[in-house]
Amino acid sequence: MSSTTRLPADFTSLYRLFLRATGASVLNKAYPTQRLRRLWRPSFDSAAQVTHRLQGESLEEGERTCLQRWYSVWETRMDGTLTMLSISARTRGLSHSITRNLGHLASTYDLYGSYNPDEPLPLSWRPDLPPDSPQYVPRSVDPPGHHRPIKKRAHDIDLRIKLNKEVWSAFGEVIEMAEARDGLSLGRIKPKQRRYR
């Protein structure tokens, strides 16, 4: 069945309510509202795909039951999420901290996605080294037109991509545990297409 079929009215009204709740939870500030909406959009996209599949007539009974169970759990989690967003809009407690930190986490991911892997990593202070250590000497900047060897650059890029995957997968596991424990959804970060030179 094509995805141009209309979604049920209860689904679209849930989505509109959710859009209003995310705005209210961050005091209708434009950028945090946009970040939070982008964070939960993949979850609604998945639910819309499941709804379209459930509207189709070519499903087997077992698959239909599985999709209905998934959709039921998703609706329950969205109810919990709406409750959290509502509390976040009215109080400045834990719910507000969660929504604020989720927005910061999403923007950090966006910043990392636009990070140029050719830039050197910033120097960090190490208390065990003396102040005149050679590690504190600023790195020389290559003149324009000069590039590091391709092998080294490719290795650096691979290392940073691997580190990125490990860090964000650890965050993902923590978020999934919190979602399962409290019966709510904390959104999904949709990976960006990165281009490295």
TORKOL-4160 file (C-alpha; in steps of 0.2 Angstrom, whole numbers, padded with zeros to 4 digits, m for minus):
197
<pt num="1" X="0000" Y="0000" Z="0000"/>
<pt num="2" X="0007" Y="0017" Z="m0004"/>
<pt num="3" X="0012" Y="0029" Z="0010"/>
<pt num="4" X="0000" Y="0043" Z="0002"/>
<pt num="5" X="m0015" Y="0035" Z="0011"/>
<pt num="6" X="m0021" Y="0046" Z="0025"/>
<pt num="7" X="m0016" Y="0043" Z="0043"/>
<pt num="8" X="m0030" Y="0041" Z="0055"/>
<pt num="9" X="m0037" Y="0056" Z="0064"/>
<pt num="10" X="m0031" Y="0050" Z="0081"/>
<pt num="11" X="m0013" Y="0049" Z="0075"/>
<pt num="12" X="m0013" Y="0066" Z="0067"/>
<pt num="13" X="m0021" Y="0074" Z="0082"/>
<pt num="14" X="m0008" Y="0065" Z="0094"/>
<pt num="15" X="0006" Y="0072" Z="0083"/>
<pt num="16" X="m0001" Y="0090" Z="0083"/>
<pt num="17" X="m0003" Y="0088" Z="0102"/>
<pt num="18" X="0015" Y="0082" Z="0103"/>
<pt num="19" X="0021" Y="0097" Z="0093"/>
<pt num="20" X="0012" Y="0109" Z="0105"/>
<pt num="21" X="0019" Y="0100" Z="0120"/>
<pt num="22" X="0037" Y="0100" Z="0114"/>
<pt num="23" X="0036" Y="0119" Z="0111"/>
<pt num="24" X="0028" Y="0122" Z="0128"/>
<pt num="25" X="0041" Y="0111" Z="0137"/>
<pt num="26" X="0055" Y="0123" Z="0132"/>
<pt num="27" X="0045" Y="0139" Z="0135"/>
<pt num="28" X="0041" Y="0141" Z="0116"/>
<pt num="29" X="0059" Y="0145" Z="0112"/>
<pt num="30" X="0062" Y="0143" Z="0093"/>
<pt num="31" X="0078" Y="0133" Z="0093"/>
<pt num="32" X="0075" Y="0121" Z="0107"/>
<pt num="33" X="0058" Y="0118" Z="0101"/>
<pt num="34" X="0065" Y="0114" Z="0083"/>
<pt num="35" X="0078" Y="0102" Z="0091"/>
<pt num="36" X="0066" Y="0093" Z="0101"/>
<pt num="37" X="0054" Y="0091" Z="0087"/>
<pt num="38" X="0068" Y="0084" Z="0076"/>
<pt num="39" X="0072" Y="0072" Z="0090"/>
<pt num="40" X="0055" Y="0064" Z="0091"/>
<pt num="41" X="0051" Y="0065" Z="0072"/>
<pt num="42" X="0059" Y="0048" Z="0068"/>
<pt num="43" X="0048" Y="0039" Z="0081"/>
<pt num="44" X="0033" Y="0047" Z="0073"/>
<pt num="45" X="0039" Y="0042" Z="0056"/>
<pt num="46" X="0041" Y="0024" Z="0061"/>
<pt num="47" X="0024" Y="0024" Z="0069"/>
<pt num="48" X="0016" Y="0031" Z="0053"/>
<pt num="49" X="0024" Y="0017" Z="0043"/>
<pt num="50" X="0017" Y="0004" Z="0055"/>
<pt num="51" X="0000" Y="0013" Z="0053"/>
<pt num="52" X="0001" Y="0012" Z="0034"/>
<pt num="53" X="0005" Y="m0006" Z="0035"/>
<pt num="54" X="m0009" Y="m0010" Z="0047"/>
<pt num="55" X="m0021" Y="m0001" Z="0035"/>
<pt num="56" X="m0015" Y="m0013" Z="0021"/>
<pt num="57" X="m0025" Y="m0029" Z="0018"/>
<pt num="58" X="m0010" Y="m0040" Z="0013"/>
<pt num="59" X="m0004" Y="m0044" Z="0030"/>
<pt num="60" X="m0003" Y="m0061" Z="0038"/>
<pt num="61" X="m0012" Y="m0063" Z="0055"/>
<pt num="62" X="0004" Y="m0065" Z="0064"/>
<pt num="63" X="0012" Y="m0050" Z="0057"/>
<pt num="64" X="m0003" Y="m0040" Z="0060"/>
<pt num="65" X="m0003" Y="m0045" Z="0078"/>
<pt num="66" X="0015" Y="m0041" Z="0080"/>
<pt num="67" X="0013" Y="m0023" Z="0072"/>
<pt num="68" X="m0003" Y="m0020" Z="0083"/>
<pt num="69" X="0007" Y="m0025" Z="0098"/>
<pt num="70" X="0021" Y="m0013" Z="0093"/>
<pt num="71" X="0009" Y="0001" Z="0090"/>
<pt num="72" X="0001" Y="m0002" Z="0107"/>
<pt num="73" X="0017" Y="m0001" Z="0116"/>
<pt num="74" X="0022" Y="0015" Z="0106"/>
<pt num="75" X="0006" Y="0024" Z="0110"/>
<pt num="76" X="0008" Y="0020" Z="0129"/>
<pt num="77" X="0026" Y="0027" Z="0128"/>
<pt num="78" X="0019" Y="0042" Z="0119"/>
<pt num="79" X="0007" Y="0045" Z="0133"/>
<pt num="80" X="0021" Y="0044" Z="0146"/>
<pt num="81" X="0031" Y="0056" Z="0135"/>
<pt num="82" X="0017" Y="0068" Z="0134"/>
<pt num="83" X="0015" Y="0068" Z="0153"/>
<pt num="84" X="0033" Y="0071" Z="0155"/>
<pt num="85" X="0032" Y="0086" Z="0142"/>
<pt num="86" X="0017" Y="0093" Z="0151"/>
<pt num="87" X="0026" Y="0092" Z="0168"/>
<pt num="88" X="0041" Y="0100" Z="0160"/>
<pt num="89" X="0030" Y="0115" Z="0154"/>
<pt num="90" X="0023" Y="0118" Z="0171"/>
<pt num="91" X="0038" Y="0115" Z="0183"/>
<pt num="92" X="0056" Y="0117" Z="0182"/>
<pt num="93" X="0060" Y="0100" Z="0190"/>
<pt num="94" X="0067" Y="0084" Z="0183"/>
<pt num="95" X="0056" Y="0083" Z="0168"/>
<pt num="96" X="0062" Y="0101" Z="0163"/>
<pt num="97" X="0080" Y="0096" Z="0165"/>
<pt num="98" X="0077" Y="0080" Z="0155"/>
<pt num="99" X="0070" Y="0090" Z="0140"/>
<pt num="100" X="0083" Y="0103" Z="0141"/>
<pt num="101" X="0097" Y="0090" Z="0141"/>
<pt num="102" X="0090" Y="0080" Z="0127"/>
<pt num="103" X="0090" Y="0096" Z="0117"/>
<pt num="104" X="0108" Y="0099" Z="0121"/>
<pt num="105" X="0112" Y="0081" Z="0117"/>
<pt num="106" X="0104" Y="0083" Z="0100"/>
<pt num="107" X="0113" Y="0099" Z="0096"/>
<pt num="108" X="0130" Y="0092" Z="0102"/>
<pt num="109" X="0127" Y="0078" Z="0089"/>
<pt num="110" X="0123" Y="0091" Z="0076"/>
<pt num="111" X="0139" Y="0100" Z="0080"/>
<pt num="112" X="0149" Y="0084" Z="0079"/>
<pt num="113" X="0141" Y="0080" Z="0063"/>
<pt num="114" X="0148" Y="0096" Z="0055"/>
<pt num="115" X="0165" Y="0094" Z="0063"/>
<pt num="116" X="0179" Y="0094" Z="0051"/>
<pt num="117" X="0191" Y="0079" Z="0054"/>
<pt num="118" X="0205" Y="0088" Z="0046"/>
<pt num="119" X="0206" Y="0100" Z="0061"/>
<pt num="120" X="0218" Y="0095" Z="0074"/>
<pt num="121" X="0211" Y="0090" Z="0091"/>
<pt num="122" X="0213" Y="0104" Z="0104"/>
<pt num="123" X="0227" Y="0102" Z="0117"/>
<pt num="124" X="0221" Y="0096" Z="0134"/>
<pt num="125" X="0230" Y="0100" Z="0151"/>
<pt num="126" X="0238" Y="0086" Z="0159"/>
<pt num="127" X="0243" Y="0089" Z="0177"/>
<pt num="128" X="0257" Y="0076" Z="0178"/>
<pt num="129" X="0267" Y="0085" Z="0164"/>
<pt num="130" X="0278" Y="0100" Z="0168"/>
<pt num="131" X="0273" Y="0117" Z="0161"/>
<pt num="132" X="0287" Y="0117" Z="0148"/>
<pt num="133" X="0283" Y="0100" Z="0142"/>
<pt num="134" X="0285" Y="0098" Z="0123"/>
<pt num="135" X="0267" Y="0092" Z="0122"/>
<pt num="136" X="0261" Y="0110" Z="0126"/>
<pt num="137" X="0271" Y="0118" Z="0111"/>
<pt num="138" X="0257" Y="0123" Z="0099"/>
<pt num="139" X="0257" Y="0113" Z="0083"/>
<pt num="140" X="0263" Y="0121" Z="0067"/>
<pt num="141" X="0250" Y="0125" Z="0055"/>
<pt num="142" X="0253" Y="0118" Z="0037"/>
<pt num="143" X="0255" Y="0131" Z="0024"/>
<pt num="144" X="0240" Y="0132" Z="0011"/>
<pt num="145" X="0240" Y="0119" Z="m0002"/>
<pt num="146" X="0250" Y="0107" Z="0010"/>
<pt num="147" X="0241" Y="0091" Z="0016"/>
<pt num="148" X="0245" Y="0077" Z="0027"/>
<pt num="149" X="0248" Y="0060" Z="0019"/>
<pt num="150" X="0232" Y="0052" Z="0013"/>
<pt num="151" X="0235" Y="0036" Z="0023"/>
<pt num="152" X="0237" Y="0046" Z="0040"/>
<pt num="153" X="0221" Y="0056" Z="0036"/>
<pt num="154" X="0211" Y="0041" Z="0032"/>
<pt num="155" X="0217" Y="0033" Z="0048"/>
<pt num="156" X="0212" Y="0048" Z="0058"/>
<pt num="157" X="0195" Y="0049" Z="0050"/>
<pt num="158" X="0192" Y="0030" Z="0053"/>
<pt num="159" X="0197" Y="0032" Z="0071"/>
<pt num="160" X="0185" Y="0047" Z="0074"/>
<pt num="161" X="0171" Y="0038" Z="0065"/>
<pt num="162" X="0174" Y="0023" Z="0076"/>
<pt num="163" X="0174" Y="0034" Z="0092"/>
<pt num="164" X="0159" Y="0043" Z="0086"/>
<pt num="165" X="0149" Y="0026" Z="0084"/>
<pt num="166" X="0155" Y="0020" Z="0101"/>
<pt num="167" X="0151" Y="0035" Z="0111"/>
<pt num="168" X="0133" Y="0038" Z="0103"/>
<pt num="169" X="0129" Y="0019" Z="0104"/>
<pt num="170" X="0133" Y="0020" Z="0123"/>
<pt num="171" X="0122" Y="0035" Z="0125"/>
<pt num="172" X="0109" Y="0026" Z="0115"/>
<pt num="173" X="0109" Y="0011" Z="0127"/>
<pt num="174" X="0107" Y="0022" Z="0142"/>
<pt num="175" X="0092" Y="0031" Z="0134"/>
<pt num="176" X="0084" Y="0014" Z="0129"/>
<pt num="177" X="0086" Y="0008" Z="0147"/>
<pt num="178" X="0078" Y="0024" Z="0154"/>
<pt num="179" X="0064" Y="0022" Z="0141"/>
<pt num="180" X="0060" Y="0004" Z="0146"/>
<pt num="181" X="0061" Y="0008" Z="0164"/>
<pt num="182" X="0049" Y="0023" Z="0164"/>
<pt num="183" X="0038" Y="0018" Z="0149"/>
<pt num="184" X="0041" Y="0033" Z="0138"/>
<pt num="185" X="0050" Y="0039" Z="0123"/>
<pt num="186" X="0065" Y="0050" Z="0123"/>
<pt num="187" X="0067" Y="0052" Z="0104"/>
<pt num="188" X="0079" Y="0046" Z="0091"/>
<pt num="189" X="0093" Y="0055" Z="0083"/>
<pt num="190" X="0093" Y="0053" Z="0064"/>
<pt num="191" X="0110" Y="0051" Z="0058"/>
<pt num="192" X="0117" Y="0064" Z="0046"/>
<pt num="193" X="0126" Y="0060" Z="0030"/>
<pt num="194" X="0144" Y="0065" Z="0033"/>
<pt num="195" X="0156" Y="0070" Z="0020"/>
<pt num="196" X="0174" Y="0069" Z="0023"/>
<pt num="197" X="0187" Y="0075" Z="0011"/>
